[in-house]
Amino acid sequence: MKYKYAVLVAVVVTTVSLVALAEKQASAGKVYLLKAGGETIAELRVRGAANAAVETAGSAGHAEFNTSTGTVVARGGAILKLTAGTNSISVRADEIESVPDSK
Protein backbone atom coordinates (compact mmCIF):
# COMPACT_ATOMS: atom_id res chain seq x y z
CA MET A 1 0.00 0.00 0.00
CA LYS A 2 2.84 2.38 0.84
CA TYR A 3 4.37 1.63 -2.57
CA LYS A 4 1.18 2.75 -4.35
CA TYR A 5 1.15 6.07 -2.49
CA ALA A 6 4.82 6.67 -3.21
CA VAL A 7 4.28 6.05 -6.93
CA LEU A 8 1.18 8.28 -6.92
CA VAL A 9 3.08 11.11 -5.22
CA ALA A 10 5.98 10.77 -7.68
CA VAL A 11 3.60 10.92 -10.67
CA VAL A 12 1.82 14.00 -9.28
CA VAL A 13 5.10 15.83 -8.57
CA THR A 14 6.42 15.03 -12.03
CA THR A 15 3.21 16.19 -13.70
CA VAL A 16 3.15 19.47 -11.78
CA SER A 17 6.81 20.10 -12.62
CA LEU A 18 6.26 19.48 -16.34
CA VAL A 19 3.21 21.76 -16.42
CA ALA A 20 5.15 24.55 -14.70
CA LEU A 21 8.03 24.14 -17.15
CA ALA A 22 5.68 24.21 -20.15
CA GLU A 23 4.00 27.39 -18.91
CA LYS A 24 7.37 29.05 -18.36
CA GLN A 25 8.54 28.16 -21.88
CA ALA A 26 5.25 29.27 -23.47
CA SER A 27 5.42 32.68 -21.80
CA ALA A 28 9.10 33.17 -22.61
CA GLY A 29 9.78 35.83 -25.16
CA LYS A 30 12.42 36.27 -27.81
CA VAL A 31 15.10 38.83 -28.41
CA TYR A 32 15.58 40.01 -31.99
CA LEU A 33 19.01 41.41 -32.80
CA LEU A 34 19.00 44.01 -35.58
CA LYS A 35 22.36 44.21 -37.31
CA ALA A 36 23.97 46.51 -39.84
CA GLY A 37 27.43 45.85 -41.26
CA GLY A 38 27.77 42.74 -39.07
CA GLU A 39 27.35 44.79 -35.86
CA THR A 40 24.31 44.65 -33.57
CA ILE A 41 22.73 48.10 -33.54
CA ALA A 42 19.52 47.30 -31.64
CA GLU A 43 17.83 44.60 -29.58
CA LEU A 44 14.07 44.14 -29.50
CA ARG A 45 12.63 42.16 -26.59
CA VAL A 46 9.33 40.64 -27.68
CA ARG A 47 6.90 38.98 -25.29
CA GLY A 48 5.80 35.43 -26.00
CA ALA A 49 2.18 36.41 -26.77
CA ALA A 50 3.18 38.56 -29.76
CA ASN A 51 3.26 37.13 -33.27
CA ALA A 52 6.50 37.64 -35.16
CA ALA A 53 7.30 37.13 -38.84
CA VAL A 54 10.72 37.48 -40.43
CA GLU A 55 11.00 37.76 -44.20
CA THR A 56 13.62 38.83 -46.67
CA ALA A 57 13.38 42.34 -48.08
CA GLY A 58 14.50 41.37 -51.58
CA SER A 59 15.54 38.54 -53.84
CA ALA A 60 19.17 38.70 -52.67
CA GLY A 61 18.28 37.92 -49.05
CA HIS A 62 17.75 34.57 -47.40
CA ALA A 63 16.39 33.34 -44.06
CA GLU A 64 17.30 30.24 -42.06
CA PHE A 65 15.27 28.59 -39.29
CA ASN A 66 17.07 26.29 -36.87
CA THR A 67 14.51 23.77 -35.62
CA SER A 68 16.65 22.48 -32.75
CA THR A 69 17.15 25.91 -31.16
CA GLY A 70 14.07 27.68 -32.54
CA THR A 71 16.11 30.62 -33.82
CA VAL A 72 15.81 32.56 -37.06
CA VAL A 73 18.59 34.31 -38.98
CA ALA A 74 17.78 36.45 -42.01
CA ARG A 75 20.56 38.08 -44.06
CA GLY A 76 20.81 40.29 -47.10
CA GLY A 77 18.06 42.68 -46.00
CA ALA A 78 15.23 41.50 -43.77
CA ILE A 79 11.93 42.73 -42.38
CA LEU A 80 10.65 41.85 -38.91
CA LYS A 81 6.89 42.27 -38.44
CA LEU A 82 5.53 42.09 -34.90
CA THR A 83 1.80 41.89 -34.19
CA ALA A 84 0.02 42.05 -30.84
CA GLY A 85 -3.76 42.17 -31.07
CA THR A 86 -4.67 44.75 -33.70
CA ASN A 87 -1.37 46.63 -33.48
CA SER A 88 1.67 45.86 -35.60
CA ILE A 89 5.09 47.25 -36.31
CA SER A 90 7.63 46.50 -39.05
CA VAL A 91 11.38 46.93 -38.76
CA ARG A 92 13.92 46.61 -41.57
CA ALA A 93 17.60 45.73 -41.07
CA ASP A 94 20.55 44.27 -42.98
CA GLU A 95 20.40 41.19 -40.76
CA ILE A 96 17.92 39.97 -38.13
CA GLU A 97 18.69 37.20 -35.66
CA SER A 98 16.40 35.80 -32.97
CA VAL A 99 17.69 34.44 -29.69
CA PRO A 100 15.76 33.17 -26.63
CA ASP A 101 15.11 35.79 -23.97
CA SER A 102 17.30 35.09 -20.94
CA LYS A 103 14.90 36.68 -18.43
DRENGUMAR-626871 format. One record per residue (C-alpha): residue in one letter; chain; x, y, z. Coordinates in nm, 3 decimals, decimal comma. Example, Ala and Ser with C-alpha at 12.3 -4.5 7.8 and 13.67 -1.06 7.14 Angstrom:
BEGIN
{type A&mol A&xx 1,230&yy -0,450&zz 0,780}
{type S&mol A&xx 1,367&yy -0,106&zz 0,714}
//
This chain:
BEGIN
{type M&mol A&xx 0,000&yy 0,000&zz 0,000}
{type K&mol A&xx 0,284&yy 0,238&zz 0,084}
{type Y&mol A&xx 0,437&yy 0,163&zz -0,257}
{type K&mol A&xx 0,118&yy 0,275&zz -0,435}
{type Y&mol A&xx 0,115&yy 0,607&zz -0,249}
{type A&mol A&xx 0,482&yy 0,667&zz -0,321}
{type V&mol A&xx 0,428&yy 0,605&zz -0,693}
{type L&mol A&xx 0,118&yy 0,828&zz -0,692}
{type V&mol A&xx 0,308&yy 1,111&zz -0,522}
{type A&mol A&xx 0,598&yy 1,077&zz -0,768}
{type V&mol A&xx 0,360&yy 1,092&zz -1,067}
{type V&mol A&xx 0,182&yy 1,400&zz -0,928}
{type V&mol A&xx 0,510&yy 1,583&zz -0,857}
{type T&mol A&xx 0,642&yy 1,503&zz -1,203}
{type T&mol A&xx 0,321&yy 1,619&zz -1,370}
{type V&mol A&xx 0,315&yy 1,947&zz -1,178}
{type S&mol A&xx 0,681&yy 2,010&zz -1,262}
{type L&mol A&xx 0,626&yy 1,948&zz -1,634}
{type V&mol A&xx 0,321&yy 2,176&zz -1,642}
{type A&mol A&xx 0,515&yy 2,455&zz -1,470}
{type L&mol A&xx 0,803&yy 2,414&zz -1,715}
{type A&mol A&xx 0,568&yy 2,421&zz -2,015}
{type E&mol A&xx 0,400&yy 2,739&zz -1,891}
{type K&mol A&xx 0,737&yy 2,905&zz -1,836}
{type Q&mol A&xx 0,854&yy 2,816&zz -2,188}
{type A&mol A&xx 0,525&yy 2,927&zz -2,347}
{type S&mol A&xx 0,542&yy 3,268&zz -2,180}
{type A&mol A&xx 0,910&yy 3,317&zz -2,261}
{type G&mol A&xx 0,978&yy 3,583&zz -2,516}
{type K&mol A&xx 1,242&yy 3,627&zz -2,781}
{type V&mol A&xx 1,510&yy 3,883&zz -2,841}
{type Y&mol A&xx 1,558&yy 4,001&zz -3,199}
{type L&mol A&xx 1,901&yy 4,141&zz -3,280}
{type L&mol A&xx 1,900&yy 4,401&zz -3,558}
{type K&mol A&xx 2,236&yy 4,421&zz -3,731}
{type A&mol A&xx 2,397&yy 4,651&zz -3,984}
{type G&mol A&xx 2,743&yy 4,585&zz -4,126}
{type G&mol A&xx 2,777&yy 4,274&zz -3,907}
{type E&mol A&xx 2,735&yy 4,479&zz -3,586}
{type T&mol A&xx 2,431&yy 4,465&zz -3,357}
{type I&mol A&xx 2,273&yy 4,810&zz -3,354}
{type A&mol A&xx 1,952&yy 4,730&zz -3,164}
{type E&mol A&xx 1,783&yy 4,460&zz -2,958}
{type L&mol A&xx 1,407&yy 4,414&zz -2,950}
{type R&mol A&xx 1,263&yy 4,216&zz -2,659}
{type V&mol A&xx 0,933&yy 4,064&zz -2,768}
{type R&mol A&xx 0,690&yy 3,898&zz -2,529}
{type G&mol A&xx 0,580&yy 3,543&zz -2,600}
{type A&mol A&xx 0,218&yy 3,641&zz -2,677}
{type A&mol A&xx 0,318&yy 3,856&zz -2,976}
{type N&mol A&xx 0,326&yy 3,713&zz -3,327}
{type A&mol A&xx 0,650&yy 3,764&zz -3,516}
{type A&mol A&xx 0,730&yy 3,713&zz -3,884}
{type V&mol A&xx 1,072&yy 3,748&zz -4,043}
{type E&mol A&xx 1,100&yy 3,776&zz -4,420}
{type T&mol A&xx 1,362&yy 3,883&zz -4,667}
{type A&mol A&xx 1,338&yy 4,234&zz -4,808}
{type G&mol A&xx 1,450&yy 4,137&zz -5,158}
{type S&mol A&xx 1,554&yy 3,854&zz -5,384}
{type A&mol A&xx 1,917&yy 3,870&zz -5,267}
{type G&mol A&xx 1,828&yy 3,792&zz -4,905}
{type H&mol A&xx 1,775&yy 3,457&zz -4,740}
{type A&mol A&xx 1,639&yy 3,334&zz -4,406}
{type E&mol A&xx 1,730&yy 3,024&zz -4,206}
{type F&mol A&xx 1,527&yy 2,859&zz -3,929}
{type N&mol A&xx 1,707&yy 2,629&zz -3,687}
{type T&mol A&xx 1,451&yy 2,377&zz -3,562}
{type S&mol A&xx 1,665&yy 2,248&zz -3,275}
{type T&mol A&xx 1,715&yy 2,591&zz -3,116}
{type G&mol A&xx 1,407&yy 2,768&zz -3,254}
{type T&mol A&xx 1,611&yy 3,062&zz -3,382}
{type V&mol A&xx 1,581&yy 3,256&zz -3,706}
{type V&mol A&xx 1,859&yy 3,431&zz -3,898}
{type A&mol A&xx 1,778&yy 3,645&zz -4,201}
{type R&mol A&xx 2,056&yy 3,808&zz -4,406}
{type G&mol A&xx 2,081&yy 4,029&zz -4,710}
{type G&mol A&xx 1,806&yy 4,268&zz -4,600}
{type A&mol A&xx 1,523&yy 4,150&zz -4,377}
{type I&mol A&xx 1,193&yy 4,273&zz -4,238}
{type L&mol A&xx 1,065&yy 4,185&zz -3,891}
{type K&mol A&xx 0,689&yy 4,227&zz -3,844}
{type L&mol A&xx 0,553&yy 4,209&zz -3,490}
{type T&mol A&xx 0,180&yy 4,189&zz -3,419}
{type A&mol A&xx 0,002&yy 4,205&zz -3,084}
{type G&mol A&xx -0,376&yy 4,217&zz -3,107}
{type T&mol A&xx -0,467&yy 4,475&zz -3,370}
{type N&mol A&xx -0,137&yy 4,663&zz -3,348}
{type S&mol A&xx 0,167&yy 4,586&zz -3,560}
{type I&mol A&xx 0,509&yy 4,725&zz -3,631}
{type S&mol A&xx 0,763&yy 4,650&zz -3,905}
{type V&mol A&xx 1,138&yy 4,693&zz -3,876}
{type R&mol A&xx 1,392&yy 4,661&zz -4,157}
{type A&mol A&xx 1,760&yy 4,573&zz -4,107}
{type D&mol A&xx 2,055&yy 4,427&zz -4,298}
{type E&mol A&xx 2,040&yy 4,119&zz -4,076}
{type I&mol A&xx 1,792&yy 3,997&zz -3,813}
{type E&mol A&xx 1,869&yy 3,720&zz -3,566}
{type S&mol A&xx 1,640&yy 3,580&zz -3,297}
{type V&mol A&xx 1,769&yy 3,444&zz -2,969}
{type P&mol A&xx 1,576&yy 3,317&zz -2,663}
{type D&mol A&xx 1,511&yy 3,579&zz -2,397}
{type S&mol A&xx 1,730&yy 3,509&zz -2,094}
{type K&mol A&xx 1,490&yy 3,668&zz -1,843}
//
